[in-house]
Amino acid sequence: MRPPDPRAERTRSSALASARELLVEQGLAGLTHGAVAARSGVSRATLYRHWPEPADLVCDAVAWHIEAVRPEPTGDLRADLLAELSATHAMLHEPVMEQAMRVIIERAGVDPRFAEVKVSLHRSGTGAVRAILADAIARAELPAELDIDLAVDQLHGPLFFRRLVAHRTFDLDYVRRVIDQFLSSHRPEIQRPQGHS
């Protein structure tokens, strides 16, 4: 395989960074190909070729950010969940990403393209946690009958609800409590030493 073309990568990064800035400053209405071209220096023709619709720009801007901050798993279940959900915490508290997610959720109900974007981002955004849980099941750290879909909801759900629905901030202690409550509910019983209650 050929290595990525550095010029193409710079063009992509510049376009997506500009799209993110415009989304925060002006909302979806301000995220036009002309505005992105003016800010990034990338031609409209290039933008239309790679991102035919504004929804495509929003999707790639969020996906690009998710991949950039995604930690490498270590095999330590709690540490891996904490690393992954800490990245989610940071994303939910970054104005650019928070606004992007609000736009996607709002538009998904009325625009089929944004509905596709929401499904795609949910899949990519939860993929790492799904893999972490599947690996933990394979190591017998979690029960074989664990419902991974439900587990993902139990881990991600409180964070998204608190930030995007309740409009409240939260810290990493809250993330740790969500994880520890999940683990205490789903880990197989650990044999306690005699003499301890």
Secondary structure, 3 states (H helix, E strand, C coil): CCCCCHHHHHHHHHHHHHHHHHHHHHCHHHCCHHHHHHHHCCCHHHHHHHCCCHHHHHHHHHHHHHHHHCCCCCCCHHHHHHHHHHHHHHHHCCHHHHHHHHHHHHHHCCCHHHHHHHHHHHHHHHHHHHHHHHHHHHCCCCCCCCCHHHHHHHHHHHHHHHHHHCCCCCCHHHHHHHHHHHHHHHCCCCCCCCCCC
